[in-house]
Amino acid sequence: MALFGSGAIFPLALLYAALFKNNFLKDRTAVSSVLLPTFISMLLFWPMAIAALWEGLTIFPLFLAIGLSLHFPVIG
């Protein structure tokens, strides 16, 4: 449930942005220059998380927590 719930966060954000006509991806803010490295670091995490899910359910919550927190070092 955590895998699918966390994977639905960004698509839901895009849906809400379309509903409320808020184009947050084109806004120029102080963190705009680090969005690409942030997305890359989180996308590189997902294969490791899925591999951990296939190996054993006990380690998966740890991988999920680490992967979802990868954007904090990039954004600061």
N, C-alpha and C positions, 0 to 999 in steps of 0.2 A: 504494500500500500504506500509505503514511504517512497519507493522508487517512482511509481506513477504519479504520486502527488507532487513530488519535487520536480519531476519532469514536466508537469503541467503549469508550473508557475509562469514561465516566460510566454507560452502561447496564450495563457489567460491575460497576461499583461498586454499583449498585442490586441486581443479581443476587446478589452476594456478601453484601450487607447483608441481603437476604431469607433467604439460606441460613443465615447465622450469627445471625439475629434481632438485628441491630444497626441500630436506626433512627437513623442519623446525621443525617438531615435535621431531626429534631425535638429533637436535643440542643441545649441552650443553652450556648454557649461564648463566649469573648471575641470570636470572629470572626463570630458569628451575624448581627450587624447589617450586615455588609458582603457577605454571600453574594449577595443580590439584585443589587447593582451589579456584582459579579464575574461572575455568570452573564450579565447583560445585555451587558457589555463583550465577553465571549467569543462570545455569540450574534451580536452585530453584526459580528464579524470573519468569520464563515463565508461570507457572500455575497461578500466581497472575496477570500477564498481560492479559492472556486470560480471566480470570474471570472478570477483569475490562472491557475488551472489550465487554463482554456479558451484563454487568450491564449498561454501558453508554459510549458513544463515547467521552464525554467531559473529562473524567478522564484518558482515555487510553494514550494520549501523555505524561502525567506526569509519569505514570507507565513505559512507554517505555524509557523515558529519565533516570529515576532512575535506571532501570534494566541494561541499556547499560553502565551506568557509574559505576557499581559495581566492575569492575575489577581495577579501579584506586586505591581504598584503599588497595587492596591486593598487587598489583604490586608496588605501591608507586609512 
